[in-house]
């Protein structure tokens, strides 16, 4: 209620609050998943009135990963590309995007590994890569560091910082900001 804000491109924002504070409600409103009595603009376009066109420009990584353990990393990304990229994207471009994301998230060496065999950090990177495949302008992550040790979590947040530095808006919900607070531009 009564939220007014402008998040510039290239900013990484920490969304902080206790249980029941409204973090999920806020994220659902921003992404258009649950419309609020609001106006949400991304790159000058209204997410609510142009939802079907904006869908590919918003990435949301939930706390729980949504992957089949019996698939390989590469097949998982291929399936994600089929779902997250507009249907008009040529097959060649889709394949190039999968290859680029494998490199960008350090998944190349494990591309033929089964998801069930991945470490916690590798699963998180794959989960994030699945949403990042569409190259969204707005990237929201719900506790991407849950279950990760401090070193692995720090590396993951440094990757998210690099994504923001590419001119994207990154919003992160985390309950352990103390180990990565220096990477954020703003706190909500």
Secondary structure, 3 states (H helix, E strand, C coil): CCCCCCCCCCCEEEECCCCCCCHHHHHHHHHCCCCCCCCCEECCEECCCCHHHHHHHEEEECCCCCCCCCCEHHHHHHHHHHHHCCCCCCHHHHHHHHHHHHHHCCCHHHCCCEHHHCCHHHHHHHHHHHHHCCCCCEEEEECCCCCCCHHHHHHHHHHHHHHHHCCCEEEEECCCHHHCHHHCCEEC
